[in-house]
Amino acid sequence: MVGLVFVAIVLNYVDRQILALLKPTLQAEFDWTDRDYSHMASAFQFAAALAFLGTGWFIDKVGLRRGFAIGVGVWSLAGMAHAFASTVAGFVTSRAVLGAAESIGTPAAVKTAATYFNAKERSFVLGLGGIAPNVGAILTPLLIPLMAMMWGWRATFLIAGGLGLVWVVVWLMVRIPEQPNAARDAAAPKIAWASLLRDRRQWAVILGKALTDQVWWFLLFFMPDLFHRVFGLTQGTLGLPVAFVYFMAALGGITGGYLPSHLMGRRGWGVNAARKTTMLIYALLILPVPLLVGVDSAWVAAMILGLALFAHQGFSTNLFGLTTDVFPARIVGSAIGIGAFAGNLSGMAMIEFAGWSLDTGRGYLPMMLVCAVTYLVALAAIHLILPRIVAVDEEEGEEVQVLAH
């Protein structure tokens, strides 16, 4: 069961990254403008943001087994539909359906952990779920360009989507008895989003996610194009530097969890100082990212972008940590959900801005300047809203269930 959830999240990232990696080929074949491509990426973001508001309800309504299978099945078919698209409208529609269906991944993974595993096992399962997106982000640029060179871009979409359909069959075949106590232990009262929106702590999360998630989504959809456009990398050669950048991102997530724990545990710092100092370090690490537009080497650019996403994941991990600091565990899922909704919308705005900037000849520098300063702005906003982070008193044994991105 753990393996199936891990594979589903990896496939989630494979399907969402394919279009970005095949953009140079598809743009040449269909004569897209950069705004056309931005509209495709924005359709994914907007559909995912809206669908995210109802995916938890959907999983509860139809049940985990059927709900997860429907979600993976629909996003796999949507991924395969890209192979038959030949117009901008066709790709936009396919991306919108893909984004809406993929939003089911995180609530389904969390519910799987709650349903099939007891409290002690649950943290381990959720930890693996947090690693899976990075694995998908690393593997996809290594495999997709190679597959496109060997079999063509249409076959690549069909194969990737077909793997999801195979997953659905295996998921429905596996029979593991639910643990009633685990499901009951994970149950929590429903939280009205309207009540959270009146809480200043929630606005710290909203602004933090909105200001920083835009960087992740922008680079996810435009990084392959950057290597192709700025450094002349071909379809077959851009995979390695992109994979390196996401490997650095994974390391950032690991260090982002270790550093504040070290400061609080070994150094005796309070949660406020440890959390904000750690976030400041990562906010400073991303400042050099605009320098990449002036370098000549793709690998130097990859190191600069790798440091940027290292910083992003470290900052993001601590933003999740801040949420678990200030909210009881039973509310964390809702608080993160609202923040993720804001992050998806800001990501859509950044993607549209990128399309405008590239189409009007301004290049990548405007986006890189935004990437450089937005983390310091986010930290300043958090500090103004929460001058002092005060950790809530948790009930003994209560679990916090959070998955990144």
N, C-alpha and C positions, 0 to 999 in steps of 0.2 A: 504493500500500500504506500509506504514511504517512497519507494522507487517510482511508482506511477505518478504521484504528486510532483516529484522532482522533475520527471520527464515532461509532464504537462507544462510546467512553468518554463522549462528550457524551450519547448516548442513554441510557447507563447512569444518568447523573445525572437526566435527564428522567424516566425511569420511577420512580426512587426518590423524587422530590420531588412527583409529581403528587398523591398522597393528601394530603400536608400542605397543598397549595395549595387543594384542593377540600374540606378538612375542614369549613369553615363550612356549605357547601351540603349535604354528605352528613350532617353531624351533625343539621341541621334536618330532613332528609328521613327519616332512619332513627332519630332520637331516641337517638343514641349518648350514653353517658356519657364523661367524659374517660378513665376507666379502660378502657373499651372501645377507645378509640383508642390508648391506650398499649399495650394487648395487641397490636394490629395492628402498631405500630411495633416492639415487642419481638420479635414473631415474625420480622420481617425481620432484626433484629440477631442473634438467636440462630441462625437458619438460616444466615446469612452466616458467622458465626463458626465454626460446625461445618463448613460446606462448605469454608471456607478451608483447613482442615487437609488436604483431599484434592484441591483443584483443580489444584495443580501436578502431582501424580501423574497425574490424569486427562488433562491436556494432553499429557504425555509418553507416556501409554499409547495414546491414540486418534489422536494427531497434531495438529499445530497447526491445519491447515485445517479438519478435521472438528470438532475440539474447540471451537474458537472459534465456529464456525457453530452447533454444538449449544447452546453456552452462550447466545449472543445469541438464538437461536430460542426456547429455553425461556423466557428472561426476557421476551421480547416476548409470547409466548403467555400467560404469567402476568400481564403487565400488561394485556392485553386481557381476561383473565378477570375483572378487577375490574368491567368493564362489566355482567357478568351476575350479580354478587353482590348479595344483598339482605339478608343476615344478617351478624352479627358473625363467625360461624364462617367464612362464605364469604370475607370480606375477610381474616381471619387466615390462612386457607389460601393465598389468592392472594399475600399478602405474604411468607409463608414460602417459597414456591416461587420468588418473585421474588428474595428475598435469597440463597437458595442458588445460583441460576443466575448472579446478578450477581457473585458472588465470583470467577468465572472471568476477569473483565475484566483485572485487574492482571497475573496470571501470563501470560495470553495476549498482552498488550501487550509485556511484557518478552521473551517467547519470540519474538515477531515481530521485535523489534529484533535479537535475537541470531541469528535464522535468515536474515534477508534483508539484513542490513547488516553492513559490516565495522566494525572497532573505532572508526575515526575518525567514521563516520556514526552509530554507535549512540547516542552521547551526545546528538546533536541530536534524534534520533527520540524518545528517552526524555524529553528536555526538553519537546518538544511534548506528549507524553503527560501530563506534569505540569501543563500549562496546561489541558488538555481538561476536567477536572472543574470548574474555575472558570468556563470558558465555559458548560458545561451548567448550573451553578448560577445564572449570571446570566441566561441565555436563558429558562430554564424559568418563572420567575415573570413574565416579560414576555409569554410566549406562552400558557401554560396557562389563566390566568383569562380571557383574551380568547377562546380557543377554546371554553371552557365556556359563556361568555355567548352565543356565536354558535350553537353546535351542541349544547350540553348536555354534562353530565359523562360520560355513557356514551360518546358519540361521541369525546370527548377521550381516554379510555382506549384506544379502538379505533384511533384515528389514531396516537397515540404508539407503541403496540405494533406497528401495521402498518408503521411506518417501520423498525422493527427487522427485520421479515421481509424487507422490500425490501433492507436491508443484507446479510442472509444470502445472498440471490440474487446480488447483485453480488460479494460476497466469494468465493463459489464459482466465479464466472465468471472472475475475474481470475487470470491465470496468470503468475507471476513466478518464474523459476528460483531455487532456493535457492543461496546462496553457501556451499559446503562449508567453506571456511576460516573464515567468520564463525561458523558453528555450532560448529566445533571450538574456535575461540578462546574462545567464551562458555561452553563446557562446564566444569563444576566438579564435584568430588567431592561426594557426598551427605553432608550433615551431620546427625547424630542430634540431635534436639531435646533428648533427655535430657542429652546432654553440655553443651549450651548452658545448660540450667537449673541446672547446677552452677557457672556462671560469673557472678561478681558484676557484670560488665559487662552481661550480659543482664538482670539484675534492675534495673539502672538504666534500661534501655530499657522493660522491662515496666511499672515503676511510672510512668515518664514518660508512656507512652502511655495507661495505665489512668486516670491522674489528669486528663489533658487531653483525650483523645478524647471523653470523655463530654460535654464542652461542645459540640463540633462536632455530634455526633449529636443531642443535645437540641435545639439551635437549628435544625438541618436539619428536624426533624419538628414543631417547635412554634412556630417564628417566625411563620409566617402566622397561626396561631391567636392569637398574642400581639397582633399588629396588629389582628386582628378583635375580639378580646375586650376588650382594654384601650383601644384607640383608636377602635373602631367602624368600621374600614375595611371596605368591602364586598368581595365577590369580585372585582369589576372594578377596585378601586383599591389593593389591597394589593400588587400585583405590582411597582410601581416602587420602593417603599422596600425590599422584600426583595431586588430586583436590586441596588440600591445597596449594601446590606450585603455581598453577595457580591463586588461589584466591589472594595470595600475589603479583603475577604479576599484577593483576588488580589494586590493591592498589598502586603499583608503578606507573602505568600510571596516576592515579588520582593525586598523590602527585607531579609527574613530571610536571604537568600542573600548579599546585597551587604555588609551590615554586618560580619559576622565576617571576610569576605575582605579588606575594607578595613582592619580593625584588624590583621590578621596581615600583610597585604602592605605597606600604606603606613605603618602605625604600628609595625610590628615586634613586635606582641604575640605571646605564645605561644598555642597552641591552647586551653589551659585557661582563661586569662584572657579571650580573645576570645569563646569559646563561652559561657562562663557569664555574662559581662557582658551579652552580647547577649540571652540568655535572661532575665536579670533585668530588662532594659529592657522586654521584651514582657510579662513577668509583672506589672510595675507598671502598664503601660498598660491592662490589663483591670480594674483595681481599681474604676473608677467605674461599672461596669455595673449595680449595684443601683439607681443613681439613676434609671434609666429608668422604674421603677414610680411615680415621683412627678412625672413631667413630663406636660404636657397635649398636646404636639404629637407626632404620629406621626413627623415628620421629625427632630425632636430625638432621639426614641427610635432612629430609624434611624441617626443619627450615632453615638449611644452604642454600639449593637449593631455598627455598622460598625467602630468602634475596637476593640471586643471581638474580632471575628473577624479584623481586621487583626493584633491581638496574637496570637491563636491560631495563625494561619498562620505568622507570624514565629517563634513559639516552636516550632511543629511542624517547620518547615524546619530549625531548629537541632537538634532532637531527632534527625531523620534524619541531619543532619550529624555529630552526636556518634557515632551508630552507625557511620558510615563512618570516623570518626576512630579508634575503638577496636577495630574488627574488620577483618580482611583482607577484601578485596572478595568472595572466594569464599564468605564466611560471612554477608555483609550481608543477602542475601535471606532466609535462615533467621531471622536475628536480628530483622529487621523483621517477618517473618511471625508470630513469637511475640508481638511487641509489638502487632501489629494484632489478633490474637486477643484479647488482654487488653483492648484498646481497645474492641472490639465488645461484649464482655461488660459492661464498665463503662458503655458507652453504653446498653445495655439496662436496667441498673439505674437509671440517671438518668432514662430515659424512664418507667419504672414509678413512680419517685418523683414525677415531674411529674404523672402521672395522679392519683396519690393526693392530692397537694397541691391540685390544681385541684378535684377532686371533694369535698374536705373544706373548701373555702372559704378555703384559705390563700393562694391566688393564686400569682403568679410570683416573689414575693420570695425564698422559700427556695431556689429553683433559682439565682437570680441571685447570692445570697450564696455558694453553692457555686462558681459560675463565677468569682467575683471572687478567691477565695483559693486555688483548687486549683493554679494555676500556681506560686505561691510555695511551696506544699507540695511540688509535683513537683520544683522546683529544689532545695529543701532535701534531699529524698530522694536526688536524683542526686548532690549534693555529699557527703552522708554516705557513699554507696556508693562514689563515685569522687572522693575528695578532690582528686585531680589527674588530669586527662585527659591521657593520654599517647598520641600518635598512633602507630599501627602503621607499620612499614616496608612499603610496598606493592612488589610486583614491578613492574618497569618495564612500562608499557603496560596494566596491569590495569584493567579497567573496573568502576565501581560502578553498579549498576542499581537505582534506587529510584524508586517512584512514590508520591506522596502520597495518602492516604486511599483 
